[in-house]
């Protein structure tokens, strides 16, 4: 990763919500405040 991309990633803020919907089910929602290109790249969905 080059310098410009590293700076862009450093400014990203995240939030996580956890909701128990039943005795055996848990929903975890992760919100990432950042450019879609960087988020998808972090998840390995793009090259």
C-alpha distance matrix in Angstrom:
0.0 3.8 6.8 8.3 6.3 6.5 10.1 10.8 10.1 12.2 15.1 15.6 19.0 20.3 23.9 25.6 29.2 31.4 34.7 37.3 39.0 41.5 42.6 40.2 37.4 34.4 32.1 28.7 26.9 23.4 22.6 19.2 19.4 16.3 15.5 16.3 13.4 11.0 13.9 14.5 11.0 11.3 14.7 13.8 16.0 14.0 11.8
3.8 0.0 3.8 5.7 5.6 6.2 8.9 10.3 10.9 12.5 15.0 16.4 20.0 21.9 25.6 27.8 31.4 33.8 37.2 40.0 41.7 44.4 45.6 43.3 40.4 37.4 34.8 31.4 29.4 25.8 24.5 20.8 20.4 17.2 16.2 17.7 14.8 12.7 16.0 17.0 13.8 14.4 17.9 17.1 19.0 16.6 14.5
6.8 3.8 0.0 3.8 5.5 5.1 6.3 8.8 10.0 10.7 13.0 15.2 18.7 21.2 25.0 27.5 31.2 33.8 37.3 40.2 42.2 45.0 46.2 44.2 41.3 38.0 35.4 31.8 29.7 26.0 24.4 20.7 19.7 16.7 16.3 18.5 16.1 13.8 17.0 18.7 15.9 16.0 19.8 19.6 21.5 19.4 17.7
8.3 5.7 3.8 0.0 3.8 5.5 5.3 6.4 8.9 10.2 11.5 13.5 17.3 19.9 23.7 26.4 30.0 32.9 36.1 39.3 41.0 44.0 45.5 43.6 40.5 37.2 34.4 30.9 28.4 24.7 22.7 18.9 17.5 14.3 13.4 15.9 13.7 11.9 15.4 17.2 14.9 15.5 19.2 19.3 20.5 18.3 17.1
6.3 5.6 5.5 3.8 0.0 3.8 5.4 5.0 6.3 8.7 10.3 11.4 15.2 17.3 21.1 23.5 27.0 29.8 33.0 36.0 37.7 40.6 42.1 40.1 37.0 33.8 31.0 27.5 25.1 21.5 19.7 16.0 15.1 11.8 10.9 13.0 10.7 8.4 11.8 13.6 11.2 11.7 15.4 15.5 16.9 14.9 14.0
6.5 6.2 5.1 5.5 3.8 0.0 3.8 5.4 5.2 6.3 9.0 10.5 14.0 16.3 20.0 22.4 26.1 28.8 32.2 35.2 37.2 40.0 41.2 39.3 36.3 33.0 30.5 26.9 24.8 21.0 19.6 15.9 15.3 12.6 12.8 15.0 13.2 10.2 12.8 15.1 12.6 12.0 15.8 16.4 18.4 17.0 16.1
10.1 8.9 6.3 5.3 5.4 3.8 0.0 3.8 5.5 5.2 6.8 9.4 12.9 15.8 19.5 22.4 26.1 29.0 32.4 35.6 37.6 40.6 42.0 40.4 37.4 33.9 31.2 27.6 25.2 21.4 19.4 15.8 14.3 11.9 12.5 15.5 14.3 11.5 14.1 16.8 15.0 14.4 18.1 19.2 20.8 19.5 19.0
10.8 10.3 8.8 6.4 5.0 5.4 3.8 0.0 3.8 5.5 5.6 7.2 11.0 13.8 17.5 20.4 23.9 26.9 30.2 33.4 35.2 38.3 40.0 38.3 35.1 31.7 28.8 25.3 22.6 18.9 16.6 12.9 11.2 8.4 8.7 11.8 11.0 8.5 11.0 13.9 12.7 12.5 16.0 17.2 18.3 17.1 17.2
10.1 10.9 10.0 8.9 6.3 5.2 5.5 3.8 0.0 3.8 5.5 5.5 9.1 11.3 15.0 17.6 21.2 24.0 27.4 30.5 32.4 35.4 36.8 35.1 32.0 28.6 25.9 22.3 19.9 16.2 14.4 10.7 10.1 7.8 9.0 11.3 10.7 7.3 9.0 12.1 10.8 9.6 13.1 14.8 16.4 15.7 16.0
12.2 12.5 10.7 10.2 8.7 6.3 5.2 5.5 3.8 0.0 3.8 5.6 8.5 11.2 14.9 17.7 21.4 24.3 27.8 30.9 33.2 36.1 37.4 35.9 33.0 29.4 26.9 23.2 21.0 17.2 15.6 12.1 11.3 9.9 12.0 14.6 14.4 11.0 12.2 15.6 14.4 12.6 16.0 17.9 19.8 19.4 19.6
15.1 15.0 13.0 11.5 10.3 9.0 6.8 5.6 5.5 3.8 0.0 3.8 6.6 10.0 13.6 16.9 20.3 23.6 26.9 30.3 32.4 35.5 37.1 35.9 32.8 29.2 26.4 22.8 20.2 16.6 14.2 10.8 8.9 8.0 10.5 13.7 14.3 11.4 12.4 16.0 15.6 14.2 17.3 19.5 20.8 20.5 21.2
15.6 16.4 15.2 13.5 11.4 10.5 9.4 7.2 5.5 5.6 3.8 0.0 3.8 6.7 10.3 13.5 16.9 20.2 23.4 26.8 28.7 31.9 33.6 32.3 29.1 25.6 22.7 19.1 16.4 12.8 10.4 7.0 5.7 5.4 8.7 11.2 12.4 9.6 9.5 13.2 13.5 11.8 14.4 17.1 18.2 18.4 19.7
19.0 20.0 18.7 17.3 15.2 14.0 12.9 11.0 9.1 8.5 6.6 3.8 0.0 3.8 7.1 10.5 13.9 17.2 20.5 23.9 26.0 29.2 30.9 29.9 26.8 23.1 20.4 16.8 14.2 10.9 8.6 6.3 5.5 7.4 11.2 13.2 15.2 12.5 11.4 15.1 16.0 13.8 15.7 18.9 19.9 20.8 22.4
20.3 21.9 21.2 19.9 17.3 16.3 15.8 13.8 11.3 11.2 10.0 6.7 3.8 0.0 3.8 6.9 10.3 13.5 16.9 20.2 22.4 25.5 27.1 26.1 23.0 19.3 16.6 13.0 10.6 7.3 5.7 4.7 6.1 8.8 12.3 13.3 15.6 13.1 10.9 14.3 15.6 13.1 14.1 17.7 18.6 20.2 22.2
23.9 25.6 25.0 23.7 21.1 20.0 19.5 17.5 15.0 14.9 13.6 10.3 7.1 3.8 0.0 3.8 6.8 10.2 13.5 16.9 19.1 22.3 24.0 23.4 20.3 16.5 13.9 10.5 8.3 5.9 5.3 6.7 8.4 11.7 15.1 15.6 18.3 16.2 13.5 16.5 18.3 15.8 16.0 19.8 20.5 22.5 24.9
25.6 27.8 27.5 26.4 23.5 22.4 22.4 20.4 17.6 17.7 16.9 13.5 10.5 6.9 3.8 0.0 3.8 6.7 10.1 13.4 15.8 18.8 20.4 19.6 16.6 12.8 10.4 7.0 5.7 4.6 6.3 8.8 11.5 14.4 17.5 17.3 19.9 18.0 14.8 17.1 19.2 16.5 15.9 19.7 20.4 22.9 25.5
29.2 31.4 31.2 30.0 27.0 26.1 26.1 23.9 21.2 21.4 20.3 16.9 13.9 10.3 6.8 3.8 0.0 3.8 6.6 10.2 12.4 15.6 17.5 17.2 14.1 10.5 8.1 5.8 5.1 6.5 8.4 11.7 14.1 17.3 20.2 19.6 22.6 21.0 17.6 19.6 22.1 19.6 18.5 22.2 22.6 25.3 28.2
31.4 33.8 33.8 32.9 29.8 28.8 29.0 26.9 24.0 24.3 23.6 20.2 17.2 13.5 10.2 6.7 3.8 0.0 3.8 6.8 9.5 12.3 13.8 13.6 10.8 7.1 5.8 4.6 6.5 8.8 11.6 14.8 17.6 20.6 23.3 22.4 25.1 23.6 20.0 21.6 24.0 21.3 19.8 23.4 23.8 26.9 29.8
34.7 37.2 37.3 36.1 33.0 32.2 32.4 30.2 27.4 27.8 26.9 23.4 20.5 16.9 13.5 10.1 6.6 3.8 0.0 3.8 6.0 9.1 11.2 11.6 8.7 5.9 5.2 6.5 8.4 11.6 14.1 17.7 20.3 23.3 25.8 24.6 27.6 26.4 22.8 24.0 26.7 24.3 22.4 25.9 25.9 29.1 32.2
37.3 40.0 40.2 39.3 36.0 35.2 35.6 33.4 30.5 30.9 30.3 26.8 23.9 20.2 16.9 13.4 10.2 6.8 3.8 0.0 3.8 5.7 7.5 8.2 6.1 4.5 6.3 8.7 11.5 14.8 17.6 21.0 23.9 26.8 29.1 27.7 30.5 29.4 25.6 26.5 29.1 26.7 24.5 27.8 27.9 31.3 34.4
39.0 41.7 42.2 41.0 37.7 37.2 37.6 35.2 32.4 33.2 32.4 28.7 26.0 22.4 19.1 15.8 12.4 9.5 6.0 3.8 0.0 3.8 7.2 7.9 5.6 5.9 7.0 10.4 12.7 16.3 18.9 22.5 25.3 28.0 30.1 28.3 31.2 30.5 26.7 27.3 30.1 28.1 25.6 28.7 28.3 31.8 35.1
41.5 44.4 45.0 44.0 40.6 40.0 40.6 38.3 35.4 36.1 35.5 31.9 29.2 25.5 22.3 18.8 15.6 12.3 9.1 5.7 3.8 0.0 3.8 5.4 5.1 7.2 9.7 13.1 15.9 19.4 22.3 25.8 28.7 31.4 33.4 31.6 34.3 33.5 29.7 30.0 32.8 30.6 28.0 30.9 30.6 34.3 37.4
42.6 45.6 46.2 45.5 42.1 41.2 42.0 40.0 36.8 37.4 37.1 33.6 30.9 27.1 24.0 20.4 17.5 13.8 11.2 7.5 7.2 3.8 0.0 3.8 6.0 8.4 11.8 14.8 18.1 21.3 24.5 27.8 30.9 33.5 35.6 33.9 36.4 35.3 31.5 31.9 34.3 31.9 29.3 32.1 32.2 35.9 38.8
40.2 43.3 44.2 43.6 40.1 39.3 40.4 38.3 35.1 35.9 35.9 32.3 29.9 26.1 23.4 19.6 17.2 13.6 11.6 8.2 7.9 5.4 3.8 0.0 3.8 6.9 10.4 13.4 16.8 19.9 23.3 26.4 29.8 32.1 34.0 31.9 34.2 33.2 29.4 29.4 31.7 29.4 26.6 29.1 29.3 33.0 35.9
37.4 40.4 41.3 40.5 37.0 36.3 37.4 35.1 32.0 33.0 32.8 29.1 26.8 23.0 20.3 16.6 14.1 10.8 8.7 6.1 5.6 5.1 6.0 3.8 0.0 3.8 6.8 10.1 13.3 16.5 19.8 23.0 26.3 28.6 30.4 28.4 30.7 29.9 26.1 26.1 28.6 26.5 23.6 26.4 26.3 30.0 33.0
34.4 37.4 38.0 37.2 33.8 33.0 33.9 31.7 28.6 29.4 29.2 25.6 23.1 19.3 16.5 12.8 10.5 7.1 5.9 4.5 5.9 7.2 8.4 6.9 3.8 0.0 3.8 6.5 10.0 13.1 16.4 19.6 22.9 25.3 27.3 25.6 28.0 26.9 23.1 23.6 26.0 23.7 21.1 24.2 24.3 27.9 30.9
32.1 34.8 35.4 34.4 31.0 30.5 31.2 28.8 25.9 26.9 26.4 22.7 20.4 16.6 13.9 10.4 8.1 5.8 5.2 6.3 7.0 9.7 11.8 10.4 6.8 3.8 0.0 3.8 6.5 9.9 13.0 16.4 19.5 21.9 23.9 22.1 24.7 23.8 20.0 20.5 23.3 21.1 18.7 21.9 21.7 25.2 28.3
28.7 31.4 31.8 30.9 27.5 26.9 27.6 25.3 22.3 23.2 22.8 19.1 16.8 13.0 10.5 7.0 5.8 4.6 6.5 8.7 10.4 13.1 14.8 13.4 10.1 6.5 3.8 0.0 3.8 6.5 10.0 13.1 16.4 18.8 21.0 19.5 22.0 20.7 17.0 17.9 20.4 18.0 16.0 19.4 19.6 22.9 25.9
26.9 29.4 29.7 28.4 25.1 24.8 25.2 22.6 19.9 21.0 20.2 16.4 14.2 10.6 8.3 5.7 5.1 6.5 8.4 11.5 12.7 15.9 18.1 16.8 13.3 10.0 6.5 3.8 0.0 3.8 6.5 9.9 13.0 15.5 17.7 16.3 19.2 18.1 14.4 15.6 18.5 16.4 14.7 18.2 18.1 21.1 24.2
23.4 25.8 26.0 24.7 21.5 21.0 21.4 18.9 16.2 17.2 16.6 12.8 10.9 7.3 5.9 4.6 6.5 8.8 11.6 14.8 16.3 19.4 21.3 19.9 16.5 13.1 9.9 6.5 3.8 0.0 3.8 6.5 10.0 12.2 14.6 13.7 16.3 14.8 11.3 13.1 15.6 13.3 12.2 15.9 16.2 18.8 21.7
22.6 24.5 24.4 22.7 19.7 19.6 19.4 16.6 14.4 15.6 14.2 10.4 8.6 5.7 5.3 6.3 8.4 11.6 14.1 17.6 18.9 22.3 24.5 23.3 19.8 16.4 13.0 10.0 6.5 3.8 0.0 3.8 6.5 9.2 11.8 11.4 14.5 13.2 10.0 12.5 15.1 13.3 13.0 16.6 16.5 18.6 21.4
19.2 20.8 20.7 18.9 16.0 15.9 15.8 12.9 10.7 12.1 10.8 7.0 6.3 4.7 6.7 8.8 11.7 14.8 17.7 21.0 22.5 25.8 27.8 26.4 23.0 19.6 16.4 13.1 9.9 6.5 3.8 0.0 3.8 5.8 8.7 9.0 11.7 10.0 7.3 10.5 12.5 10.9 11.5 14.9 15.1 16.6 19.0
19.4 20.4 19.7 17.5 15.1 15.3 14.3 11.2 10.1 11.3 8.9 5.7 5.5 6.1 8.4 11.5 14.1 17.6 20.3 23.9 25.3 28.7 30.9 29.8 26.3 22.9 19.5 16.4 13.0 10.0 6.5 3.8 0.0 3.8 7.2 8.8 11.7 10.2 8.8 12.2 14.0 12.9 14.3 17.3 17.3 18.1 20.3
16.3 17.2 16.7 14.3 11.8 12.6 11.9 8.4 7.8 9.9 8.0 5.4 7.4 8.8 11.7 14.4 17.3 20.6 23.3 26.8 28.0 31.4 33.5 32.1 28.6 25.3 21.9 18.8 15.5 12.2 9.2 5.8 3.8 0.0 3.8 6.3 8.4 7.0 6.7 10.1 11.4 11.0 13.0 15.4 15.4 15.5 17.3
15.5 16.2 16.3 13.4 10.9 12.8 12.5 8.7 9.0 12.0 10.5 8.7 11.2 12.3 15.1 17.5 20.2 23.3 25.8 29.1 30.1 33.4 35.6 34.0 30.4 27.3 23.9 21.0 17.7 14.6 11.8 8.7 7.2 3.8 0.0 3.8 5.4 5.5 6.4 8.8 10.0 10.9 12.8 14.5 13.9 13.3 15.1
16.3 17.7 18.5 15.9 13.0 15.0 15.5 11.8 11.3 14.6 13.7 11.2 13.2 13.3 15.6 17.3 19.6 22.4 24.6 27.7 28.3 31.6 33.9 31.9 28.4 25.6 22.1 19.5 16.3 13.7 11.4 9.0 8.8 6.3 3.8 0.0 3.8 5.5 5.0 6.0 8.3 9.8 10.7 12.2 10.8 10.6 13.2
13.4 14.8 16.1 13.7 10.7 13.2 14.3 11.0 10.7 14.4 14.3 12.4 15.2 15.6 18.3 19.9 22.6 25.1 27.6 30.5 31.2 34.3 36.4 34.2 30.7 28.0 24.7 22.0 19.2 16.3 14.5 11.7 11.7 8.4 5.4 3.8 0.0 3.8 5.6 5.5 6.1 8.7 10.2 10.7 9.6 8.1 10.0
11.0 12.7 13.8 11.9 8.4 10.2 11.5 8.5 7.3 11.0 11.4 9.6 12.5 13.1 16.2 18.0 21.0 23.6 26.4 29.4 30.5 33.5 35.3 33.2 29.9 26.9 23.8 20.7 18.1 14.8 13.2 10.0 10.2 7.0 5.5 5.5 3.8 0.0 3.8 5.6 5.0 6.1 8.8 9.8 10.1 9.2 10.5
13.9 16.0 17.0 15.4 11.8 12.8 14.1 11.0 9.0 12.2 12.4 9.5 11.4 10.9 13.5 14.8 17.6 20.0 22.8 25.6 26.7 29.7 31.5 29.4 26.1 23.1 20.0 17.0 14.4 11.3 10.0 7.3 8.8 6.7 6.4 5.0 5.6 3.8 0.0 3.8 5.4 5.2 6.5 8.8 8.9 9.5 11.8
14.5 17.0 18.7 17.2 13.6 15.1 16.8 13.9 12.1 15.6 16.0 13.2 15.1 14.3 16.5 17.1 19.6 21.6 24.0 26.5 27.3 30.0 31.9 29.4 26.1 23.6 20.5 17.9 15.6 13.1 12.5 10.5 12.2 10.1 8.8 6.0 5.5 5.6 3.8 0.0 3.8 5.4 5.1 6.3 5.3 6.2 9.1
11.0 13.8 15.9 14.9 11.2 12.6 15.0 12.7 10.8 14.4 15.6 13.5 16.0 15.6 18.3 19.2 22.1 24.0 26.7 29.1 30.1 32.8 34.3 31.7 28.6 26.0 23.3 20.4 18.5 15.6 15.1 12.5 14.0 11.4 10.0 8.3 6.1 5.0 5.4 3.8 0.0 3.8 5.4 5.0 5.8 5.2 6.6
11.3 14.4 16.0 15.5 11.7 12.0 14.4 12.5 9.6 12.6 14.2 11.8 13.8 13.1 15.8 16.5 19.6 21.3 24.3 26.7 28.1 30.6 31.9 29.4 26.5 23.7 21.1 18.0 16.4 13.3 13.3 10.9 12.9 11.0 10.9 9.8 8.7 6.1 5.2 5.4 3.8 0.0 3.8 5.4 7.7 8.4 9.6
14.7 17.9 19.8 19.2 15.4 15.8 18.1 16.0 13.1 16.0 17.3 14.4 15.7 14.1 16.0 15.9 18.5 19.8 22.4 24.5 25.6 28.0 29.3 26.6 23.6 21.1 18.7 16.0 14.7 12.2 13.0 11.5 14.3 13.0 12.8 10.7 10.2 8.8 6.5 5.1 5.4 3.8 0.0 3.8 5.6 8.0 10.2
13.8 17.1 19.6 19.3 15.5 16.4 19.2 17.2 14.8 17.9 19.5 17.1 18.9 17.7 19.8 19.7 22.2 23.4 25.9 27.8 28.7 30.9 32.1 29.1 26.4 24.2 21.9 19.4 18.2 15.9 16.6 14.9 17.3 15.4 14.5 12.2 10.7 9.8 8.8 6.3 5.0 5.4 3.8 0.0 3.8 5.6 7.1
16.0 19.0 21.5 20.5 16.9 18.4 20.8 18.3 16.4 19.8 20.8 18.2 19.9 18.6 20.5 20.4 22.6 23.8 25.9 27.9 28.3 30.6 32.2 29.3 26.3 24.3 21.7 19.6 18.1 16.2 16.5 15.1 17.3 15.4 13.9 10.8 9.6 10.1 8.9 5.3 5.8 7.7 5.6 3.8 0.0 3.8 7.0
14.0 16.6 19.4 18.3 14.9 17.0 19.5 17.1 15.7 19.4 20.5 18.4 20.8 20.2 22.5 22.9 25.3 26.9 29.1 31.3 31.8 34.3 35.9 33.0 30.0 27.9 25.2 22.9 21.1 18.8 18.6 16.6 18.1 15.5 13.3 10.6 8.1 9.2 9.5 6.2 5.2 8.4 8.0 5.6 3.8 0.0 3.8
11.8 14.5 17.7 17.1 14.0 16.1 19.0 17.2 16.0 19.6 21.2 19.7 22.4 22.2 24.9 25.5 28.2 29.8 32.2 34.4 35.1 37.4 38.8 35.9 33.0 30.9 28.3 25.9 24.2 21.7 21.4 19.0 20.3 17.3 15.1 13.2 10.0 10.5 11.8 9.1 6.6 9.6 10.2 7.1 7.0 3.8 0.0
